[in-house]
Each structure stands twice: as structure tokens, then as C-alpha cells.
């Protein structure tokens, strides 16, 4: 099922999936992306101040900003919320902004694995609801932002919480025929109308193949990280949907 939610900036795309072995649930992808800001005075203002309307901390000054969420049907709180933005500011100023604003919200910066250089930052956090990640990159005269917050309680409720140190893959078939997934030397078959199946994976890159009668088999590579949950879905028309990072 695909439907549309109107966001603050632009329409959103939703996508359904079935998760868990014990019950049927739906998860939808919503994405909103802003248009380029026409207010040049705001773009080149030297101050970085927080936007009170943003779902995750973000400066009021930006040239692009988008929010992406995955949610479980019947639960308003997202599994995963991602902020992507481009800000016409120095990387160091953007980093200082986020350390201040995330600290106000109770996000705790983790030292393990932290990367801070002149043109790239990669930080992990523990937020009040679950893991958080911040990536900053210098690009031309701007800084790109990728900020992620996961909700651990929602992932547990939806049966999509990976085991510690592992990743999870959810395979869903909502078509009217059988579908087969081959990955990591395992073959998973899902008949039409059956519930999804989940698979634990070690972090790494995996080649996989999806086959549906009447459609060409497709082969791709999926790069999974510890703590992430991905979903592969065969849609109602028998076509493979793009992999979706659920959590």
C-alpha cells in the first residue's frame, strides 16, 4: 500500500511492509523535502539559530532540508527519523551548533568511533529514546548534515529490533504469488499472503537475489551495519521495491 501524507514543505511518500513473525504490522516511509530557500538575507546571516518547527534540531538558515521517517501503523512515534540538510556555514560552526542543541535535548555524545576532521564529522549519540548519529561533510561553501534518531521502544514493539552487534533483514511479500529471497547462503520463500520473515545478519555487504514467477530475477548488494534493520519487499504487482532502512 502506498499513500501520501502532506508535510510542512512537500507531499510525502509512504510505503507499507509487514514486520515480525507473531503479528502483522505495516511500516511506511514518509519523506518531505523543502524547496531551495529564496530568502538570501537569511541564507547568508552569520548566526546559526535553531528552527523551532524542525522535527530534529536544525538551523533556521539552510539551502536544503528534508525529513524522512519510518513508522509502524497505529503508532505515531517513528521508528527512525532522519534529517538531511545543507547549510551555508563552516563545518566547525555547524558542529558547535549540534553539540549545543543536542545536549539541550539530553543526547549524550559517545567517544568510541568518533571522527572529527576539517571536512568530515561522524558522531554517535545515545538519545532519550534510542541511538542517534550525526554526520557532517564540507561541500563547496556549505556543510551537509545527516542526523538520525532511532526509537528503541517502537522497534521492540514492532519486532524489528536487531540483536546487539547484529543487523536484521525483514523480507515481505505482498504480491499475489510466491517470492524467493536468496542471501547469505540461505533461501527464504514466502507464499502470497503470508507474514514477513526476519533474518539476523552480521554487519557487512551481502549479495542477494529476489525472484518472482513471471518477473526477471534481480540481484543486488546490501550493505548492513550493526544496529540497523532493513526491509526487502515484493510489491503487489510482483516488482521488487527499493530496500528500505526501517530502523
Steps between C-alpha positions, in 0.01 A plus 500: 500500500626844409338817620589866543537718809523874456800638684603853585703546183382244244296177456633183651540144364381213717582137469350201680677191624419206723729450799543232765422131507225512764279774359433712192607865505553768241783744468501800278767727366427869504731747341467874482746726331507875486543719198809718472465796731444829320587719797861594432524721806421196719739276304799719564424614853805413715300355792386138530181492703271199556178469300219435748289335225756230413434141616870463580736786587581704190620853427249752367751583227527232231499452124335156518329301773306173499349270762456124449316272743399136528200424721298200612130506426307608807804661667559871445861496620740409215735204509765716336518872422766641268576866441696590187603857441752726332606810692712787363732501801839369610509140621640605838209738557247232408669250732490751786131562428416129522703431810312783671150421373522122542641547847194707591283203399693249710700340219825354637797502261694172486879509468540155345536522122473880489654668194561875499707656220500823301263366234319205664334421834344170607357480853285250686259599775265345750176699486215475754313257269783308333817521289585817310755577229635825356703529180630833369690553176655810348381555142605811307399795720241304699470217753273201445318349798370150559343460844324177602299409809366147561224405744593177677162440666312525170748262332453249782120529473517443123735200532769671290764554770832337397700292743794690656785533250289363214270625226154375404340445162120480462369329185141579403290373211170680440461379142247241383762235429798336670831684541848371580793681657851352492756667727798390710473140375137484613183480295183649645166431329187696579167395358243759400316643799738363763663702774849641473809315613805653667865400475790599726819599318852591602599851385641503148412492130271228366407403147137399473254390233122539491292287265128506427329283236433702187767760583875506433708413805683802644841496669634779720741566786385614843743665743375452858637654819467381858177624654322558168186324374434485126189390317475332159148491357336348194212732411148404396596508132789259562763769460779541753489820705822684576659387830366703790700581813233454766700548820 
